[in-house]
Amino acid sequence: MSPQTLKRRPQRTCIGCQRVSTKRELVRIVRKPNGEVVVDPTGKVAGRGAYLCKDKRCWRAALEHKRFDRALKLALTPEQYAYIEAYASQLPDTDENTDKS
């Protein structure tokens, strides 16, 4: 196959584990223009976004090290942290996302 026939897939880096994956494999969290922070499963919400693996450990690491604040360029409020923690609590603890090959 020639390079022109291969379809390019957008790559993003998880702010929790720094693993590079395709955009569709990650969960996007967005700071909307009004300052609201939401999880964006569609990847289409307007605003500044950050990407994380679908692994609870990545979300915990991002929260512990204040990586959301840096990636979203916003000091998160306690309510926003609670919202993110509530979403993360529904995610699995998987070993598949620890492969950094």
N, CA, C and O atoms as CSV, one atom per row, in Angstrom:
chain,resi,resn,atom,element,x,y,z
A,1,MET,N,N,0.830,-1.194,0.000
A,1,MET,CA,C,0.000,0.000,0.000
A,1,MET,C,C,0.869,1.249,0.000
A,1,MET,O,O,1.896,1.321,0.675
A,2,SER,N,N,0.442,2.190,-0.746
A,2,SER,CA,C,1.176,3.450,-0.763
A,2,SER,C,C,0.796,4.273,0.465
A,2,SER,O,O,-0.279,4.066,1.028
A,3,PRO,N,N,1.641,5.190,0.887
A,3,PRO,CA,C,1.338,6.018,2.052
A,3,PRO,C,C,0.045,6.813,1.903
A,3,PRO,O,O,-0.586,7.161,2.901
A,4,GLN,N,N,-0.352,7.101,0.670
A,4,GLN,CA,C,-1.566,7.884,0.470
A,4,GLN,C,C,-2.822,7.059,0.720
A,4,GLN,O,O,-3.872,7.624,1.027
A,5,THR,N,N,-2.740,5.730,0.597
A,5,THR,CA,C,-3.931,4.908,0.794
A,5,THR,C,C,-4.164,4.565,2.258
A,5,THR,O,O,-5.271,4.167,2.622
A,6,LEU,N,N,-3.150,4.709,3.107
A,6,LEU,CA,C,-3.329,4.448,4.526
A,6,LEU,C,C,-4.089,5.606,5.163
A,6,LEU,O,O,-3.760,6.773,4.951
A,7,LYS,N,N,-5.095,5.271,5.933
A,7,LYS,CA,C,-5.889,6.306,6.578
A,7,LYS,C,C,-5.199,6.749,7.868
A,7,LYS,O,O,-4.809,5.920,8.691
A,8,ARG,N,N,-5.059,8.026,8.029
A,8,ARG,CA,C,-4.437,8.562,9.237
A,8,ARG,C,C,-5.474,8.639,10.338
A,8,ARG,O,O,-6.621,9.021,10.106
A,9,ARG,N,N,-5.056,8.273,11.538
A,9,ARG,CA,C,-5.937,8.350,12.695
A,9,ARG,C,C,-5.318,9.323,13.697
A,9,ARG,O,O,-4.135,9.211,14.019
A,10,PRO,N,N,-6.103,10.270,14.189
A,10,PRO,CA,C,-5.566,11.231,15.150
A,10,PRO,C,C,-5.050,10.531,16.407
A,10,PRO,O,O,-5.712,9.643,16.944
A,11,GLN,N,N,-3.880,10.931,16.867
A,11,GLN,CA,C,-3.268,10.380,18.070
A,11,GLN,C,C,-3.368,11.409,19.198
A,11,GLN,O,O,-3.220,12.610,18.971
A,12,ARG,N,N,-3.620,10.927,20.402
A,12,ARG,CA,C,-3.678,11.783,21.581
A,12,ARG,C,C,-2.921,11.102,22.714
A,12,ARG,O,O,-2.727,9.887,22.692
A,13,THR,N,N,-2.495,11.882,23.700
A,13,THR,CA,C,-1.757,11.361,24.845
A,13,THR,C,C,-2.623,11.432,26.090
A,13,THR,O,O,-3.228,12.465,26.379
A,14,CYS,N,N,-2.679,10.324,26.829
A,14,CYS,CA,C,-3.415,10.277,28.094
A,14,CYS,C,C,-2.680,11.147,29.111
A,14,CYS,O,O,-1.469,11.004,29.282
A,15,ILE,N,N,-3.392,12.043,29.783
A,15,ILE,CA,C,-2.745,12.901,30.774
A,15,ILE,C,C,-2.457,12.144,32.067
A,15,ILE,O,O,-1.731,12.645,32.926
A,16,GLY,N,N,-3.016,10.944,32.216
A,16,GLY,CA,C,-2.763,10.135,33.410
A,16,GLY,C,C,-1.499,9.312,33.313
A,16,GLY,O,O,-0.663,9.347,34.216
A,17,CYS,N,N,-1.347,8.562,32.214
A,17,CYS,CA,C,-0.211,7.638,32.073
A,17,CYS,C,C,0.747,8.027,30.953
A,17,CYS,O,O,1.786,7.387,30.792
A,18,GLN,N,N,0.432,9.043,30.186
A,18,GLN,CA,C,1.254,9.537,29.077
A,18,GLN,C,C,1.322,8.569,27.899
A,18,GLN,O,O,2.192,8.707,27.039
A,19,ARG,N,N,0.419,7.596,27.849
A,19,ARG,CA,C,0.383,6.636,26.738
A,19,ARG,C,C,-0.276,7.299,25.529
A,19,ARG,O,O,-1.288,7.985,25.674
A,20,VAL,N,N,0.287,7.099,24.345
A,20,VAL,CA,C,-0.277,7.641,23.114
A,20,VAL,C,C,-1.204,6.596,22.515
A,20,VAL,O,O,-0.816,5.442,22.334
A,21,SER,N,N,-2.431,7.006,22.208
A,21,SER,CA,C,-3.434,6.118,21.617
A,21,SER,C,C,-4.214,6.887,20.568
A,21,SER,O,O,-4.085,8.104,20.439
A,22,THR,N,N,-5.026,6.154,19.824
A,22,THR,CA,C,-5.900,6.846,18.889
A,22,THR,C,C,-6.952,7.601,19.685
A,22,THR,O,O,-7.307,7.217,20.800
A,23,LYS,N,N,-7.430,8.653,19.109
A,23,LYS,CA,C,-8.406,9.523,19.759
A,23,LYS,C,C,-9.640,8.745,20.222
A,23,LYS,O,O,-10.184,9.028,21.289
A,24,ARG,N,N,-10.078,7.779,19.436
A,24,ARG,CA,C,-11.282,7.015,19.762
A,24,ARG,C,C,-11.108,6.071,20.946
A,24,ARG,O,O,-12.096,5.677,21.567
A,25,GLU,N,N,-9.876,5.702,21.268
A,25,GLU,CA,C,-9.618,4.801,22.390
A,25,GLU,C,C,-9.625,5.524,23.729
A,25,GLU,O,O,-9.642,4.882,24.779
A,26,LEU,N,N,-9.612,6.844,23.705
A,26,LEU,CA,C,-9.517,7.632,24.924
A,26,LEU,C,C,-10.829,8.354,25.224
A,26,LEU,O,O,-11.684,8.507,24.352
A,27,VAL,N,N,-10.969,8.793,26.467
A,27,VAL,CA,C,-12.128,9.576,26.892
A,27,VAL,C,C,-11.682,11.036,26.954
A,27,VAL,O,O,-10.610,11.344,27.476
A,28,ARG,N,N,-12.500,11.918,26.425
A,28,ARG,CA,C,-12.172,13.351,26.404
A,28,ARG,C,C,-12.939,14.056,27.507
A,28,ARG,O,O,-14.129,13.814,27.709
A,29,ILE,N,N,-12.249,14.925,28.212
A,29,ILE,CA,C,-12.898,15.795,29.185
A,29,ILE,C,C,-12.653,17.221,28.703
A,29,ILE,O,O,-11.553,17.555,28.264
A,30,VAL,N,N,-13.681,18.056,28.787
A,30,VAL,CA,C,-13.647,19.372,28.148
A,30,VAL,C,C,-13.955,20.485,29.137
A,30,VAL,O,O,-14.825,20.357,29.999
A,31,ARG,N,N,-13.212,21.589,28.988
A,31,ARG,CA,C,-13.576,22.837,29.663
A,31,ARG,C,C,-14.277,23.680,28.617
A,31,ARG,O,O,-13.661,24.147,27.659
A,32,LYS,N,N,-15.569,23.868,28.812
A,32,LYS,CA,C,-16.345,24.674,27.873
A,32,LYS,C,C,-15.964,26.149,28.014
A,32,LYS,O,O,-15.373,26.538,29.021
A,33,PRO,N,N,-16.295,26.963,27.025
A,33,PRO,CA,C,-15.971,28.396,27.102
A,33,PRO,C,C,-16.534,29.089,28.346
A,33,PRO,O,O,-15.974,30.086,28.801
A,34,ASN,N,N,-17.639,28.571,28.900
A,34,ASN,CA,C,-18.227,29.181,30.099
A,34,ASN,C,C,-17.574,28.687,31.388
A,34,ASN,O,O,-17.984,29.092,32.475
A,35,GLY,N,N,-16.552,27.808,31.285
A,35,GLY,CA,C,-15.838,27.311,32.460
A,35,GLY,C,C,-16.335,25.982,32.986
A,35,GLY,O,O,-15.708,25.393,33.867
A,36,GLU,N,N,-17.449,25.499,32.464
A,36,GLU,CA,C,-17.995,24.214,32.889
A,36,GLU,C,C,-17.089,23.082,32.399
A,36,GLU,O,O,-16.574,23.133,31.282
A,37,VAL,N,N,-16.898,22.063,33.238
A,37,VAL,CA,C,-16.083,20.906,32.874
A,37,VAL,C,C,-17.003,19.704,32.721
A,37,VAL,O,O,-17.763,19.372,33.631
A,38,VAL,N,N,-16.928,19.048,31.552
A,38,VAL,CA,C,-17.793,17.898,31.270
A,38,VAL,C,C,-17.002,16.791,30.580
A,38,VAL,O,O,-16.003,17.043,29.907
A,39,VAL,N,N,-17.477,15.552,30.767
A,39,VAL,CA,C,-16.937,14.422,30.021
A,39,VAL,C,C,-17.604,14.449,28.656
A,39,VAL,O,O,-18.816,14.634,28.550
A,40,ASP,N,N,-16.807,14.264,27.617
A,40,ASP,CA,C,-17.301,14.361,26.243
A,40,ASP,C,C,-17.122,13.025,25.519
A,40,ASP,O,O,-16.089,12.807,24.886
A,41,PRO,N,N,-18.103,12.135,25.599
A,41,PRO,CA,C,-17.961,10.833,24.940
A,41,PRO,C,C,-17.959,10.928,23.412
A,41,PRO,O,O,-17.444,10.031,22.745
A,42,THR,N,N,-18.518,11.985,22.855
A,42,THR,CA,C,-18.589,12.129,21.396
A,42,THR,C,C,-17.317,12.734,20.813
A,42,THR,O,O,-17.017,12.528,19.637
A,43,GLY,N,N,-16.569,13.477,21.624
A,43,GLY,CA,C,-15.372,14.150,21.133
A,43,GLY,C,C,-15.680,15.377,20.309
A,43,GLY,O,O,-14.815,15.863,19.581
A,44,LYS,N,N,-16.896,15.892,20.406
A,44,LYS,CA,C,-17.301,17.015,19.560
A,44,LYS,C,C,-17.698,18.279,20.317
A,44,LYS,O,O,-18.017,19.291,19.693
A,45,VAL,N,N,-17.684,18.240,21.646
A,45,VAL,CA,C,-18.069,19.413,22.422
A,45,VAL,C,C,-16.997,20.487,22.247
A,45,VAL,O,O,-15.802,20.199,22.316
A,46,ALA,N,N,-17.430,21.715,22.021
A,46,ALA,CA,C,-16.501,22.829,21.835
A,46,ALA,C,C,-15.827,23.168,23.156
A,46,ALA,O,O,-16.475,23.213,24.201
A,47,GLY,N,N,-14.539,23.405,23.102
A,47,GLY,CA,C,-13.797,23.799,24.292
A,47,GLY,C,C,-12.432,23.152,24.339
A,47,GLY,O,O,-12.055,22.398,23.442
A,48,ARG,N,N,-11.696,23.450,25.392
A,48,ARG,CA,C,-10.351,22.901,25.573
A,48,ARG,C,C,-10.469,21.495,26.140
A,48,ARG,O,O,-11.143,21.285,27.148
A,49,GLY,N,N,-9.821,20.538,25.503
A,49,GLY,CA,C,-9.965,19.148,25.904
A,49,GLY,C,C,-8.696,18.513,26.421
A,49,GLY,O,O,-7.584,18.950,26.123
A,50,ALA,N,N,-8.896,17.459,27.212
A,50,ALA,CA,C,-7.812,16.606,27.696
A,50,ALA,C,C,-8.284,15.173,27.527
A,50,ALA,O,O,-9.480,14.896,27.610
A,51,TYR,N,N,-7.357,14.268,27.293
A,51,TYR,CA,C,-7.707,12.878,27.007
A,51,TYR,C,C,-7.142,11.945,28.060
A,51,TYR,O,O,-6.037,12.142,28.564
A,52,LEU,N,N,-7.938,10.904,28.388
A,52,LEU,CA,C,-7.513,9.891,29.347
A,52,LEU,C,C,-7.915,8.510,28.872
A,52,LEU,O,O,-8.898,8.345,28.148
A,53,CYS,N,N,-7.131,7.508,29.294
A,53,CYS,CA,C,-7.477,6.114,29.025
A,53,CYS,C,C,-8.765,5.773,29.773
A,53,CYS,O,O,-9.180,6.493,30.682
A,54,LYS,N,N,-9.373,4.690,29.384
A,54,LYS,CA,C,-10.591,4.224,30.061
A,54,LYS,C,C,-10.205,3.326,31.229
A,54,LYS,O,O,-10.733,2.224,31.384
A,55,ASP,N,N,-9.281,3.811,32.043
A,55,ASP,CA,C,-8.740,3.075,33.181
A,55,ASP,C,C,-8.792,3.985,34.407
A,55,ASP,O,O,-8.310,5.118,34.380
A,56,LYS,N,N,-9.376,3.476,35.460
A,56,LYS,CA,C,-9.546,4.252,36.684
A,56,LYS,C,C,-8.209,4.783,37.217
A,56,LYS,O,O,-8.152,5.882,37.768
A,57,ARG,N,N,-7.144,4.009,37.053
A,57,ARG,CA,C,-5.838,4.428,37.574
A,57,ARG,C,C,-5.319,5.682,36.882
A,57,ARG,O,O,-4.683,6.524,37.516
A,58,CYS,N,N,-5.583,5.810,35.607
A,58,CYS,CA,C,-5.155,7.021,34.885
A,58,CYS,C,C,-5.888,8.248,35.414
A,58,CYS,O,O,-5.293,9.313,35.578
A,59,TRP,N,N,-7.173,8.092,35.677
A,59,TRP,CA,C,-7.971,9.205,36.189
A,59,TRP,C,C,-7.504,9.592,37.589
A,59,TRP,O,O,-7.414,10.777,37.911
A,60,ARG,N,N,-7.204,8.587,38.428
A,60,ARG,CA,C,-6.705,8.867,39.776
A,60,ARG,C,C,-5.378,9.613,39.717
A,60,ARG,O,O,-5.172,10.588,40.440
A,61,ALA,N,N,-4.478,9.148,38.849
A,61,ALA,CA,C,-3.168,9.797,38.714
A,61,ALA,C,C,-3.325,11.246,38.251
A,61,ALA,O,O,-2.651,12.142,38.759
A,62,ALA,N,N,-4.206,11.468,37.299
A,62,ALA,CA,C,-4.435,12.827,36.793
A,62,ALA,C,C,-4.998,13.732,37.886
A,62,ALA,O,O,-4.630,14.903,37.973
A,63,LEU,N,N,-5.887,13.195,38.718
A,63,LEU,CA,C,-6.444,13.984,39.819
A,63,LEU,C,C,-5.388,14.262,40.886
A,63,LEU,O,O,-5.261,15.394,41.353
A,64,GLU,N,N,-4.630,13.237,41.274
A,64,GLU,CA,C,-3.625,13.389,42.329
A,64,GLU,C,C,-2.540,14.393,41.960
A,64,GLU,O,O,-2.058,15.133,42.817
A,65,HIS,N,N,-2.163,14.419,40.708
A,65,HIS,CA,C,-1.072,15.289,40.274
A,65,HIS,C,C,-1.555,16.582,39.616
A,65,HIS,O,O,-0.770,17.302,38.999
A,66,LYS,N,N,-2.839,16.867,39.749
A,66,LYS,CA,C,-3.447,18.104,39.222
A,66,LYS,C,C,-3.206,18.295,37.729
A,66,LYS,O,O,-3.001,19.415,37.261
A,67,ARG,N,N,-3.232,17.198,36.993
A,67,ARG,CA,C,-3.005,17.273,35.549
A,67,ARG,C,C,-4.208,17.838,34.807
A,67,ARG,O,O,-4.058,18.385,33.714
A,68,PHE,N,N,-5.400,17.712,35.388
A,68,PHE,CA,C,-6.579,18.323,34.763
A,68,PHE,C,C,-6.422,19.838,34.772
A,68,PHE,O,O,-6.714,20.502,33.778
A,69,ASP,N,N,-5.961,20.383,35.897
A,69,ASP,CA,C,-5.786,21.832,36.011
A,69,ASP,C,C,-4.857,22.351,34.918
A,69,ASP,O,O,-5.132,23.365,34.277
A,70,ARG,N,N,-3.768,21.643,34.723
A,70,ARG,CA,C,-2.786,22.084,33.734
A,70,ARG,C,C,-3.307,21.909,32.309
A,70,ARG,O,O,-3.196,22.818,31.486
A,71,ALA,N,N,-3.875,20.740,32.023
A,71,ALA,CA,C,-4.335,20.453,30.659
A,71,ALA,C,C,-5.502,21.351,30.250
A,71,ALA,O,O,-5.588,21.787,29.102
A,72,LEU,N,N,-6.394,21.622,31.197
A,72,LEU,CA,C,-7.571,22.431,30.883
A,72,LEU,C,C,-7.336,23.921,31.139
A,72,LEU,O,O,-8.203,24.750,30.863
A,73,LYS,N,N,-6.162,24.250,31.668
A,73,LYS,CA,C,-5.805,25.637,31.995
A,73,LYS,C,C,-6.877,26.286,32.865
A,73,LYS,O,O,-7.402,27.358,32.563
A,74,LEU,N,N,-7.180,25.581,33.965
A,74,LEU,CA,C,-8.244,26.015,34.861
A,74,LEU,C,C,-8.010,25.376,36.221
A,74,LEU,O,O,-7.706,24.185,36.295
A,75,ALA,N,N,-8.145,26.137,37.292
A,75,ALA,CA,C,-8.092,25.561,38.635
A,75,ALA,C,C,-9.474,24.960,38.912
A,75,ALA,O,O,-10.458,25.683,39.066
A,76,LEU,N,N,-9.528,23.629,38.974
A,76,LEU,CA,C,-10.816,22.964,39.169
A,76,LEU,C,C,-11.388,23.253,40.546
A,76,LEU,O,O,-10.655,23.334,41.532
A,77,THR,N,N,-12.695,23.407,40.605
A,77,THR,CA,C,-13.393,23.605,41.871
A,77,THR,C,C,-13.612,22.246,42.533
A,77,THR,O,O,-13.505,21.217,41.866
A,78,PRO,N,N,-13.916,22.223,43.834
A,78,PRO,CA,C,-14.222,20.949,44.493
A,78,PRO,C,C,-15.384,20.207,43.819
A,78,PRO,O,O,-15.383,18.977,43.768
A,79,GLU,N,N,-16.364,20.941,43.307
A,79,GLU,CA,C,-17.495,20.316,42.614
A,79,GLU,C,C,-17.042,19.647,41.319
A,79,GLU,O,O,-17.514,18.562,40.976
A,80,GLN,N,N,-16.125,20.297,40.601
A,80,GLN,CA,C,-15.615,19.718,39.361
A,80,GLN,C,C,-14.775,18.475,39.646
A,80,GLN,O,O,-14.843,17.496,38.904
A,81,TYR,N,N,-13.978,18.513,40.726
A,81,TYR,CA,C,-13.226,17.320,41.119
A,81,TYR,C,C,-14.179,16.183,41.461
A,81,TYR,O,O,-13.949,15.039,41.069
A,82,ALA,N,N,-15.249,16.492,42.192
A,82,ALA,CA,C,-16.227,15.466,42.569
A,82,ALA,C,C,-16.889,14.869,41.333
A,82,ALA,O,O,-17.116,13.660,41.274
A,83,TYR,N,N,-17.199,15.702,40.349
A,83,TYR,CA,C,-17.801,15.234,39.096
A,83,TYR,C,C,-16.860,14.262,38.383
A,83,TYR,O,O,-17.284,13.207,37.912
A,84,ILE,N,N,-15.583,14.629,38.309
A,84,ILE,CA,C,-14.596,13.778,37.642
A,84,ILE,C,C,-14.404,12.475,38.416
A,84,ILE,O,O,-14.336,11.403,37.815
A,85,GLU,N,N,-14.317,12.559,39.743
A,85,GLU,CA,C,-14.166,11.353,40.559
A,85,GLU,C,C,-15.362,10.429,40.406
A,85,GLU,O,O,-15.198,9.210,40.358
A,86,ALA,N,N,-16.566,10.992,40.327
A,86,ALA,CA,C,-17.773,10.176,40.149
A,86,ALA,C,C,-17.730,9.440,38.813
A,86,ALA,O,O,-18.095,8.266,38.740
A,87,TYR,N,N,-17.293,10.113,37.770
A,87,TYR,CA,C,-17.187,9.457,36.464
A,87,TYR,C,C,-16.117,8.367,36.510
A,87,TYR,O,O,-16.325,7.261,36.012
A,88,ALA,N,N,-14.973,8.687,37.110
A,88,ALA,CA,C,-13.857,7.734,37.175
A,88,ALA,C,C,-14.216,6.493,37.982
A,88,ALA,O,O,-13.716,5.405,37.696
A,89,SER,N,N,-15.067,6.640,38.976
A,89,SER,CA,C,-15.429,5.486,39.810
A,89,SER,C,C,-16.190,4.428,39.016
A,89,SER,O,O,-16.248,3.272,39.435
A,90,GLN,N,N,-16.766,4.798,37.892
A,90,GLN,CA,C,-17.505,3.856,37.048
A,90,GLN,C,C,-16.592,3.113,36.073
A,90,GLN,O,O,-17.024,2.158,35.427
A,91,LEU,N,N,-15.346,3.539,35.964
A,91,LEU,CA,C,-14.414,2.934,35.010
A,91,LEU,C,C,-13.739,1.706,35.611
A,91,LEU,O,O,-13.603,1.604,36.830
A,92,PRO,N,N,-13.314,0.772,34.755
A,92,PRO,CA,C,-12.638,-0.430,35.257
A,92,PRO,C,C,-11.177,-0.160,35.611
A,92,PRO,O,O,-10.560,0.778,35.107
A,93,ASP,N,N,-10.640,-1.007,36.489
A,93,ASP,CA,C,-9.210,-1.050,36.785
A,93,ASP,C,C,-8.635,-2.120,35.888
A,93,ASP,O,O,-8.700,-3.301,36.229
A,94,THR,N,N,-8.072,-1.745,34.747
A,94,THR,CA,C,-7.600,-2.751,33.795
A,94,THR,C,C,-6.093,-2.738,33.687
A,94,THR,O,O,-5.441,-1.727,33.947
A,95,ASP,N,N,-5.546,-3.888,33.295
A,95,ASP,CA,C,-4.111,-3.996,33.075
A,95,ASP,C,C,-3.741,-3.684,31.639
A,95,ASP,O,O,-2.573,-3.432,31.343
A,96,GLU,N,N,-4.722,-3.696,30.735
A,96,GLU,CA,C,-4.419,-3.504,29.319
A,96,GLU,C,C,-3.849,-2.132,29.024
A,96,GLU,O,O,-3.117,-1.976,28.047
A,97,ASN,N,N,-4.160,-1.130,29.834
A,97,ASN,CA,C,-3.685,0.223,29.572
A,97,ASN,C,C,-2.318,0.511,30.174
A,97,ASN,O,O,-1.797,1.616,30.024
A,98,THR,N,N,-1.725,-0.478,30.860
A,98,THR,CA,C,-0.412,-0.250,31.437
A,98,THR,C,C,0.702,-0.625,30.489
A,98,THR,O,O,1.865,-0.339,30.774
A,99,ASP,N,N,0.384,-1.265,29.356
A,99,ASP,CA,C,1.393,-1.592,28.350
A,99,ASP,C,C,1.820,-0.305,27.667
A,99,ASP,O,O,1.026,0.318,26.962
A,100,LYS,N,N,3.046,0.089,27.866
A,100,LYS,CA,C,3.523,1.331,27.253
A,100,LYS,C,C,4.500,1.002,26.151
A,100,LYS,O,O,5.598,1.555,26.083
A,101,SER,N,N,4.081,0.083,25.280
A,101,SER,CA,C,4.949,-0.340,24.190
A,101,SER,C,C,4.724,0.467,22.944
A,101,SER,O,O,5.381,0.233,21.930
